[in-house]
Amino acid sequence: MPRARTELAELVAFRSVADPAQFPRSECEGAARWVADALRADGFQEVDVFVTPDGTESVYGTLPGPPDAPTVLLYAHYDVQPPLDEDAWHTPPFALTERDGRWYGRGAADCKGGIVMHLLALRALRSETGGLPVTVKFIAEGSEEQGTGGLQRYAEAHPELLSADTIVIGDSGNFRAGLPTVTASLRGMAGLRVTVETLEGNLHSGQFGGAAPDALAALMRMLDSLRDADGGTVIDGVEPCQRWDGMEYPEEDFRRDARVLDGVALTGGGSVADRIWAQPSVTVLGIDCPPVVGATPSVHARARASVSLRVPPGADAENMTRLLIAHLQSHAPWGARVSVERTGEGRPFSADTTSPAYQAMADALSAAYDGQEMQIAGQGGSIPLCDTLATLYPRAEILLIGLSEPAAQIHAVNESVSPEELERLSVAEALFLREYAERA
């Protein structure tokens, strides 16, 4: 664990946001080289840093097991979300800092901690047995958070690279810290950039306001049409009637995990699990408009928004994306001109939790968590690569575990990881590899 903390601190120090408009490409390149060096130091063979079709880098390596042993692919990603408001962090976002028993830093849980988790598991197993009972493939992606699909397209063009009997995705998390959980479903996603234009240029709001069509007002009306009176998502042609069949998410627990302010109601209908794991949702991620400070009294000629769609398992992501685009265009008032650019996409995923690998993982998690029974949950987020892997390797068993429990606050300021979760899940993964090899 001391070595793991040092390594995670080194990896967190890279400002590896896969968006060159925000951070230099060299930060992601440095993180990729770090992962490659770590794999070589642990004896991996065929270590390669390769460029995917979206221009980002992924890192690959193998550790051979006994002849005829099954192959297990271990996945994580080294790219991270932007730090958002760095002044809101209690400690610098790219300096791993221990506070109140947790390690804080961007990517500590999502998902640089997942890379370290895999390395820890392999070290634990090899220190006990001197080798591995399975052949291991390791892949670290460099653009998962951007949703640009570089590794997906690369895998489709080179299907032999990631082929495996079982795939462990280290990019989800326990339902809460201390409760061993596998994630059985993921929503798909689509990213859109919506631009509205109404005038050739901004106008004086006193001289022209009241008759001149305001692009920002048009955009607001379009975005508001995506919510009903209860705040639930509305997309013309989509019926959000699916239900989650599995463990529930009590509303009081969700309010605490989501840090909902007292007196503010949750949005949507159905159970919390229905809303976040089984139904579509649309979120406005950002709007281009003048900030309050420095704003001029103008009618706006142009406005733009970034919109995220989450697609539940069982739904057609491409069809739902088309319906969302059509909805936005049809709800544009005053004949405003609307253009929509797709910025990312990924299909939903659901797993077969009755497979032998899941039984081996259940035993491993129970052993690592003092006899607690493994729980099965959904996740409202997306890992687009999962459906690609399921399509390329239909016989492979895919399991999702990881460090992103609610207290980790991934994608928010003050992201952190629990060292105890890192240790327990690393032990669980080591035990799983041993159990799986015995059952295969």
RALIN-V972592 format. One line per field, one symbol per residue. ss: DSSP state (H for helix, E for strand, C for the rest). psi: psi as a letter, one per 20 degrees, with the letter a starting at -180 (. if undefined). A space follows every 10 residues. Layout:
ss=???
psi=???
This chain:
ss=CHHHHHHHHH HHCCCCCCCC CCCCHHHHHH HHHHHHHHHH HCCCEEEEEE ECCCCCEEEE EEECCCCCCC EEEEEEECCC CCCCCHHHCC CCCCCCEEEC CEEECCCCCC CHHHHHHHHH HHHHHHHHHC CCCCEEEEEE ECCCCCCCCH HHHHHHHCCC CCCCCEEEEC CCECCECCEC EEEEEECEEE EEEEEEECCC CCEEHHHHCC CCCCHHHHHH HHHHCCECCC CCECCCCCCC CCCCCCCCCC HHHHHHHHCC CCCCCCCCCC CHHHHHHHCC EEEEEEEECC CCCCCCCEEC CEEEEEEEEE ECCCCCHHHH HHHHHHHHHH CCHHHCEEEE EEEEEECCEE CCCCCHHHHH HHHHHHHHCC CCCCEEEEEC CCCCHHHHHH HHCCCCEEEE CCECCHHHCC CCCCCEEEHH HHHHHHHHHH HHHHHHHHHC
psi=hghgggghgg hhhpmmploi igqqhhghhg hghggghggg hjjqrkppoq prijirpqpq rqoqaqqjqq ppppqrqiqr qqicohiiph rphkoppppk jqoqqpihhn khhhghgggg ghggghhgii aqirppqppp qjkghikikg hghghhhmhh gjprhqpool kbrqhrpiop pqpiqqqrqp pqopppphrh rqqphghiph hppohghggg hghhijpahj jqppppipom jqqpnbqrnp hhgghghilp qpipqqqara rghghihiqq qppohqporq rgoiqqnqpp hqqqqppppp pqqiqogggh gghgghgghh jprkkqppqp ppiqqqqrqq qojjrhhhhh hggghghhll jqppqprrpi aqnhhghggh ghmhiqppqo rajlrhihlq irqlqrqohh gggghggghg hghggghhh.
